[in-house]
Amino acid sequence: MNSKEFENALRDYSWMLNEIKRQRQLMDYEGGNLVAQSGIESAMPKAKGGTSDPIALEVIRRDKNSKWLDKLESKVLFIQKRIHLITDEREKAVLECMLDGMSMIAITAHMGLSRTHIYRIKDSIVEQMLQFEQYEQKMPKNKQCV
């Protein structure tokens, strides 16, 4: 993940977390308003090339959502595994505000610091978290005997 992608993930963390919760609740719900056609529509010929089975379409939609949900979860976990790296109190405060979904302007007003200073702190957070990723990639994997 490059720095721009990571900055976007930090900015989007709050809604991604809410969306993960919502999608998990939806996946647990198995019901729905899937109604078969009746009357004249059921006797008419179907279009070629696509499926008209509402159950099959719902399965396809849920499969796509599941893959999208996996991507969201991996981004959220990527951030969560690196939160402990931030030790400076100001950086922690800015990070927590960002994770709570506050805009950079709101963080500026909240902390009483200049906008450029808040952006420098954000850049420092991103740099520290991405350096950890580079360090992880350079470390040799431990070999285990089975």
C-alpha positions as CSV (number, residue, x, y, z in Angstrom):
1,M,0.0,0.0,0.0
2,N,1.5,3.4,-1.0
3,S,1.2,6.5,1.1
4,K,-1.8,7.9,-0.8
5,E,-3.8,4.7,-0.5
6,F,-2.9,4.6,3.2
7,E,-4.0,8.2,3.7
8,N,-7.3,7.4,2.0
9,A,-7.7,4.3,4.2
10,L,-7.1,6.4,7.3
11,R,-9.7,9.0,6.1
12,D,-12.2,6.2,5.3
13,Y,-11.6,4.1,8.4
14,S,-14.7,5.2,10.2
15,W,-17.2,4.5,7.5
16,M,-15.4,1.3,6.5
17,L,-15.9,0.0,10.1
18,N,-19.6,0.9,10.0
19,E,-20.0,-0.7,6.6
20,I,-18.3,-3.9,7.8
21,K,-20.8,-4.1,10.8
22,R,-23.7,-3.4,8.5
23,Q,-22.7,-6.0,5.9
24,R,-22.1,-8.7,8.5
25,Q,-25.6,-8.1,9.9
26,L,-27.0,-8.4,6.4
27,M,-25.1,-11.6,5.7
28,D,-26.6,-13.1,8.8
29,Y,-30.1,-12.3,7.5
30,E,-31.1,-15.0,5.1
31,G,-34.7,-13.8,4.3
32,G,-35.7,-11.3,1.8
33,N,-38.4,-10.2,-0.6
34,L,-37.5,-12.5,-3.4
35,V,-40.8,-13.1,-5.1
36,A,-41.3,-15.3,-8.2
37,Q,-43.2,-13.8,-11.1
38,S,-46.8,-14.7,-11.4
39,G,-49.5,-14.0,-14.0
40,I,-48.8,-13.2,-17.6
41,E,-45.1,-12.3,-16.8
42,S,-44.4,-15.9,-15.8
43,A,-45.6,-17.2,-19.2
44,M,-43.6,-14.7,-21.3
45,P,-40.3,-15.7,-22.9
46,K,-37.2,-14.7,-21.0
47,A,-34.3,-12.5,-22.3
48,K,-31.3,-14.4,-23.6
49,G,-27.8,-14.1,-22.0
50,G,-28.8,-13.3,-18.4
51,T,-30.2,-15.2,-15.5
52,S,-33.7,-14.3,-14.4
53,D,-33.6,-16.4,-11.3
54,P,-33.9,-13.9,-8.4
55,I,-32.2,-16.4,-6.0
56,A,-29.2,-16.8,-8.3
57,L,-28.9,-13.0,-8.8
58,E,-29.0,-12.6,-5.0
59,V,-26.3,-15.2,-4.6
60,I,-24.1,-13.4,-7.1
61,R,-24.7,-10.0,-5.4
62,R,-23.8,-11.4,-2.0
63,D,-20.7,-13.1,-3.4
64,K,-19.5,-9.7,-4.8
65,N,-20.3,-8.1,-1.5
66,S,-18.4,-10.7,0.3
67,K,-15.3,-10.0,-1.8
68,W,-15.7,-6.3,-1.3
69,L,-16.1,-6.8,2.5
70,D,-12.9,-8.8,2.6
71,K,-11.1,-5.8,1.0
72,L,-12.5,-3.4,3.5
73,E,-11.6,-5.8,6.4
74,S,-8.0,-6.1,5.2
75,K,-7.7,-2.3,5.0
76,V,-9.1,-1.9,8.5
77,L,-6.9,-4.6,9.9
78,F,-3.9,-3.0,8.2
79,I,-4.5,0.2,10.2
80,Q,-5.4,-1.5,13.4
81,K,-2.2,-3.6,13.5
82,R,-0.2,-0.3,13.3
83,I,-2.0,1.9,15.8
84,H,0.5,1.0,18.5
85,L,3.4,2.4,16.6
86,I,2.2,6.0,17.2
87,T,3.6,7.0,20.6
88,D,3.7,10.8,20.5
89,E,0.7,12.3,22.3
90,R,-0.2,14.8,19.6
91,E,0.1,12.2,16.9
92,K,-2.1,9.8,18.9
93,A,-4.7,12.6,19.3
94,V,-4.7,13.3,15.6
95,L,-4.8,9.6,14.7
96,E,-7.8,9.0,17.0
97,C,-9.6,12.0,15.6
98,M,-9.0,10.7,12.0
99,L,-10.1,7.2,13.0
100,D,-13.3,8.6,14.5
101,G,-14.1,10.2,11.1
102,M,-13.3,13.9,11.9
103,S,-12.3,16.0,8.9
104,M,-8.9,17.7,8.9
105,I,-10.5,21.1,9.4
106,A,-12.5,19.7,12.4
107,I,-9.2,18.3,13.9
108,T,-7.5,21.7,13.4
109,A,-10.3,23.4,15.3
110,H,-10.4,20.7,18.0
111,M,-6.7,20.8,18.7
112,G,-6.1,24.5,18.2
113,L,-3.2,23.9,15.8
114,S,-2.6,25.3,12.4
115,R,-3.8,23.4,9.4
116,T,-0.3,22.9,8.1
117,H,0.9,21.6,11.5
118,I,-2.0,19.0,11.5
119,Y,-1.1,17.9,8.0
120,R,2.6,17.5,9.0
121,I,1.5,15.4,12.0
122,K,-0.7,13.3,9.6
123,D,2.2,12.8,7.3
124,S,4.4,11.7,10.2
125,I,1.7,9.1,11.2
126,V,1.5,7.8,7.6
127,E,5.3,7.6,7.3
128,Q,5.7,5.7,10.6
129,M,3.0,3.2,9.8
130,L,4.3,2.6,6.3
131,Q,7.9,2.2,7.6
132,F,6.6,-0.6,9.8
133,E,5.3,-2.3,6.7
134,Q,8.6,-2.0,4.9
135,Y,10.4,-3.4,8.0
136,E,8.0,-6.3,8.2
137,Q,8.6,-7.2,4.5
138,K,12.4,-7.2,5.0
139,M,12.3,-9.5,8.1
140,P,12.9,-13.2,7.2
141,K,9.9,-15.4,7.8
142,N,10.4,-17.9,10.7
143,K,10.5,-21.4,9.5
144,Q,8.5,-24.0,11.4
145,C,8.9,-27.7,11.5
146,V,5.7,-29.7,11.4
